[in-house]
Structure formats: structure tokens, C-alpha cells
């Protein structure tokens, strides 16, 4: 098999450490991870869907991805993804996406949406469902960074940590009213970034101050006419 060209998905995936033991490695790690990525880009959202997708492909594609034999079954994909540390895998995919999309114009601010979602099917007895906080590039739709929100904290505290994983210069962070906090806004400004957060009635004083800035200036020389009763 020829080595993958520079910049290809397989080249980036080769940077991911293999969590499997040295005994019994029947399939190339890059091939399995590339199958996961390609299957999810085609709409697969489960272990079984990923397995079905790769087994439905032609032998030529198997070889192109790096398989030297028939791709593994459901159990192998499930075991790999459950033991694979997600941080390195996500970073490699983010770097690959940036390479494919190219560098955006330096004259424009890049909008990055910050939002949290609870994963379906992760709720267990006496255990809180998995809640992820993500930074999404609004121009490309790519997830730039993602982290799990600990059950003992909230999205506001999680945002302080996840923003440290991203260069904020040239970017504007958008989010809902939950992120309209002094320490979070100050951290973004200290890192040369910008923010655009919603202000709602739960911060009535701040909301009123903002609204006052857009009202017409009051002049003491202007008198309102007093209605005269007829």
C-alpha cells in the first residue's frame, strides 16, 4: 500500500495514539478511524450504522482506507471507540478540516458559536446524562473544540476552560444569556477576542442600561405639551 499523501485524512489520523494492546491488532487504526469519519459524514450515528456502511462499500475503497482484509465487525468498532481518548481524535479532525477548508480572510472576524447539548441515550440510573459544550465555526459548520461539562459545575464554568483551547484573536464568540458573565467576557477580551451574548430579563439592570444607550438624548429645553381637558 502506498503511503497516504500529505494533508490527507489518513495522514492526520496516523497521529492518533492507538489505545489497543499490541496483541491481536488485526486491523490498521487509521483505516478503522477513517471508516468512522466517512460513515458519520454519510449520516451514520451508531456503531451498527458505521459497521454496516463500511461493509457495504467496494473492496477498492477498503484497500484505499488501509484495510488488508475484510473490515471488522460491530464489536471491534464499539470497543475501539469506547477506549479511544476523544480529545486527540477531535483535535486531529479539526486540523484536517482547517487544512481542507483553507485559511479564512484575516480582515473579517470569524464567528464561533458556543453552545451545550445533552447527548441522547446517555442517561443512566443515578448518573447524569452526558452534557457536551462545543465551539462551532459558523462559516464552515465544523466543531473546533468540545468538552464534557462536569456534573458538579455548569456551562458557564465549562466555557472558561474550553475557550483556553482556542485562539480567540480574530474571532467573535456568540452564545445565549447563560454566557453573559463578567469573568467570561473579561477572559475573552484578555485573549484579544470579541463576544456577542444575549441579555435577557434575568439581568434586568444590565438590560436597561443597554436599552438606555439607544434612546434619544433627553434635553431639558424640550417640554411635552400638557393635554387640556375640553
N, C-alpha and C positions, 0 to 999 in steps of 0.2 A: 504493500500500500504506500502511495506517495505521501510525503508529509503535507499537512494542511498549509495552504498559503497564508502569509501574514495578514492579519486582520479578519480572518475567517472565524466563524463561530467555534469551530473545533480548536483553533489555536487559543482562543480565550478560555475555553473550557478546560484546556490542559493545565491551566494554572490552579484549578480547584484541587485541594488535597483529597486523596482517596481515603474515605473513612473505613473501608473494608479491610479485613485482615489479609495478609499475604497468601494464606492458604485458600484455595478454591475460587480465585478470581478468574472466572471463565469468560467474562466479557469486559471490553475496554470501557473505562469510566467515561471518557469523552463521548463515546457512542451512546451510552445509556442516557447521559445528561442531554445530549443533542436530541435524542428521541423525545425526552420530556419537554424540551423547549419547543420543538417543532409541533408536537401533538397539541400543546396548550395554545400555540398560535393558530391552530386549526379548530380550536374550540373545546378540546378535551379538558375536563375538570375533575377527573377522578383517576385513581390508579388503574382501574379496569379500562377506562376510556383511553388512557395513554398506551396501555399494553395492546389494546385492540387496534389502535391507529398504526403502530409500528409493524404489527403482524399483517396488516392489510396492504403494506407497501411492497413494491417490487424488490427483487434481490439486488438489483443495481443500486437502489437507494440504501439498502442495508450496508453494502460494501462502501458506499460513499460516506456513510456516517462512521465507519470504522469497525463494523461487525465482521468477524471472520467465520461466524456460524449463525445459525438461526437465533434471532433475538430472544432474550429471556422472557420468562412468564411473569404473571402478576406478582407473585411473591417476591421475586428479585427486585422489581421496581419499588415495591412497597417498602421492603427492608432498607434499600439504599436511601430513599427519600426520608425515611424516619431517622436514620443515623447521620445524614449529611447536615453539617452546620450550615444554616441558611445565610449567614452574613457574607461569607466569602463567595458563595454561589451568586447571590444577588448583586454583589459588587462587580463581579466578572461580567454578568449580563448587562449591568448599567454601562460599563466601559465599552462593551461590544456595541450597544445601541448608540452611544455617543460617536463611536467610530463610523458606524454606518450612516448616521444622520448628518455628520459633519458639524463644524462649529458654527453657531448662530452669530448674527451680526453683533459686534461689540457696541454699536451705537444704540441698541434697543435693550430695554430691561426684559429679562426673562421671567415670566410669571410662573410661580411654583405654588400649587395648591397643597395645603396641609389639612389632612382630614383623617379621622379614625373610623374603623369599621369593625364590627364583631363578626367573626367567621361563623358561618352556619355549620351545624353538625359538630361543634366543639364543646358544647355544654355537657358536663358530666355531673353525677351526684356529688354534692359537697365541693365542687370545683367550678370556679368561674369560667365562662366561655372565653376563648382566646380573642383578645382585642388588639388589633394592629393599628399603629399610627404610621401614615405614609406621606411622603413628599412626591407629588406628581407634577411632572413637567407639562404645563398646559398646552404647549405648542405641539409636542410630539405624542403626548399620552403615555410616556414612559415613566415608570416608578423609579425615582432617583435614589431613594433610601426608604427603609421600612424597619420598624422595630416594634416589639411587643410591649404593650402597656402593662406594667405590673399590677396585680390585683390590689396592692396596697396604696396605689397612687392614682393619678388621673391623667387625662390628655395634656393638660397644661404643664405638669411636671415632666411628662414624657417628651413634650415639644422642646423643652430646654436642652435635653440630651440629643435628640435626633438632629437638631439644627447644627450641632457641632460636627456632624458627619458631612456637611455640605459647605462648599464655598459660597458665601452669600453676596459677595461683591458682584454687581450687575444683575442681581435678582430681586424680585419683589415677592414676598411671601403673602399669600392670601389665605384667609380662614374665617370661620364663623365666630360668634360672640365669645365662645369659650376661651379663645386665644387672646382676647383683648385684655392683657395683663401687663402691668408696668414692667416687671422684671423681664418678661419675654420680649416685649417691644424694645427695651433697652439693650438686650443681648443682640438683637438683630441689627440695631443701629451701630453698636460697638464693633460688629463684624462687617461693617460697610454695606449692609443690606437695607432693603426697604420693606415696609409691611402695609397691608391693606386689610383691616379687620372690621367686622360688623360690630356696631354698637347698638344695643337694644335697651329695653326699659329696665332691665336689671341693673343698669348703670345709669340711672336717671340724671344724676348731676353731670356726668360727662356728656351724655346725650344732649342735654340742654345747653351746655357750653358750646358744643359743636354747632347746634342749630343757631345759637346767638351770633356766631361768626358770619352767618349767611343772611342775617336780617339787615334790612336797610338801616343806616345810621340814624339815630334819633337827634333831632335838632330842637332846642328849646324855643326857637323862633317860630316853629310850626305849631299852630294851635288847631285843635279839632273843633269844628263847629258844634255848638250845643243845640240839639233839636228844640224847637219851640213848639209848645202844645197849641193846637188851634182851638 
